[in-house]
C-alpha cells in the first residue's frame, strides 16, 4: 500500500473507531467487548501508515539519521510493522532478532532513542491517535530502551550533518515511504558540486562524532560515503583516523557485474570435479567425520596430500562469492593457492566484505549492487569472510596446496574417487575455530574407508567487525 492510500485508510479506520466509541456511549447500545490495542489503533493499515510516517521522519532527523545510513528500509519497515502488530495484540509474529542482538555494536545513545520516540509521538499525533492509545503504545516500547541503548550521547545535538545521504550514491530501497520535501534541484554543475560538498561535510561531521564515541564501524561507513562524493584523494589525510586497526584497504576501482548472473551454490570445492584425471587411479576413499559415535552435523573440508610431500599442485582457479539476499554464497569455498575470488553485490544495500584472518587480511570497502571487487589468495590457510555492515553474513575460503580436496555433505560424509595407492596425510577442517585434525591414511589399489574422529564439537568461531570488536551473529 502506498503512503497516500495508507493515510486515507488510516483516517477512515480511526474515524470508524471514533464512531464506534460514540455509539458505545448511547445507553441503548450494549457495551462492546474491550478491543485489543491493535484493534483500537486501527489494525494493520493504521500501523503501516504510522511506520511509514515514522521512517520518513527518522531518515531526515539529524539526531538519528546516521544510524540509518545503510539501512534496508523495506526490510526495516516489515520488521517494525510485525513487531508493533504482535506487541499490540494483533495477528502477526515478529521473526526478527531480539533488540539487544539487533542493535549490538551500533552505539545507540539514550538521546538517540529519545529522538526516535519523539518522532513516533509526532507520527501518532499526525493521525490523531487518542492520548490513551498513544500512552499504551509508548509504554510497550519503553522497556526496550535498556536493550537498545549502549553508549552515552553527546551533551548537544549534532546539527551540521545533511538531511540524508547523497542522492544517487546510496541505494534507494523499494517500498512505501512518506513524501519528504526535497531541496531545490541544482541548475548548474557548480550548484550540484556545492550541494555534494555540503553533504560530504555533513557526513564527515557525523563520522567524527561516531569516531569519538568509539563506534568505529559506523564512523568508517559514514566516512566512506563522504569519500564517494569528493573522492578518496581529497580525504586521504583523514583516512587513518577512521581506518587504523582495520585490515588493509583495497581501493581498486569496482567492476560491473550483470544483474542476471545465476545464483551461486552453497558450497564449491571438489578437486576431482574441477580437474578430473585423464585416467582414474585405482584407489578410492569413502569416509565420514564423527564426534564420538555420532555423525558430524555440519560441513567440513577434507584434504589429502602424499606423505612424501612430493606432488603436483592444482592450477589456480577463478571463483565467485556473491552477496545476495544479505548472505554470502557459497558459504564454504575451497581453492588452490594462487586463486582469485570475486565478490559481486546483488543486493539493494551496500556491503563491506572483509577478513581479519592471518592467511589473508583485507577490506574491500563499500560498494553497491552491480559492482564487485576481487582478491587473490596466495597463502595457504583458512580465511574467514564477513560483512562489516551485516553481522549475520559469513563465509569461509579454504586456500589449500594439497592436490586432493573435497567438502563433506551435511552429515560429514566425503568421497575421493580417484587416488594413487600410497600413504597420505589427511587434514580435516570444520567451520569452527579449532585447528585441523591431522591423520595418516593408507590407500590400497581398491576401495578404502576412513573415519575422522573429532575430539569434541567444534568451537564456534568468534565474530567481530573489521576492527576486531566482538558482535552478535544471531539472525
Secondary structure by P-SEA (a helix, b strand, c coil): ccaaaaaaaaaaaaaaaaaaaaaaaccccccccccccccccccaaaaaaaaaaaaaaaaacccccccccccaaaaaaaaaaaaaaaaacccccccccccccccccccccaaaaaaaaaaaaaaaaaacccaaaaaaaaaaacccccccccccccccccccccccccccccccccccccccccccccccaaaaaaaaaaaaaaaaaaaaaaaaacaaaaaaaaaaaaaaacccccccccccccccccccccccbbbbbbccccccccbbbbccccccccccccbbbbbbbbcccccccbbbbbbbcccccccccccbbbbbbccccccccccbbbbcccbbbbbbbcccbbbbbbbccccbbbbbcccccccbbbbbbccbbbbbbbbccccccbbbbbbccccbbbbbccccccccccccbbbbbbbbbcccccccccbbbbbcccbbbbbbbbccccccccccccccbbbbccc
